[in-house]
C-alpha cells in the first residue's frame, strides 16, 4: 500500500499525488495482462480513492 499522510497536505501536494497516481496508472497499463498487472491496478485504484477522500476531508 502507498502511504499518504493526511495532515497538512497543501493543494500543490495533493496535485502532485494525483499526478503520481496518473503516472503509475499509465505505467501499469503498459504491463502485460495478468495477476501482477491486476494487483497493481487495484492498488493504484485504492491510492486514488484515498486521495479523493483526503480532498473531500480537506474541504
Residue, then its C-alpha position, 0 to 999 in steps of 0.5 A: x500500500x502507498x502511504x499518504x499522510x493526511x495532515x497538512x497536505x497543501x493543494x500543490x501536494x495533493x496535485x502532485x499525488x494525483x499526478x503520481x497516481x496518473x503516472x503509475x496508472x499509465x505505467x501499469x497499463x503498459x504491463x502485460x495482462x495478468x495477476x501482477x498487472x491486476x494487483x497493481x491496478x487495484x492498488x493504484x485504484x485504492x491510492x486514488x480513492x484515498x486521495x479523493x477522500x483526503x480532498x473531500x476531508x480537506x474541504 
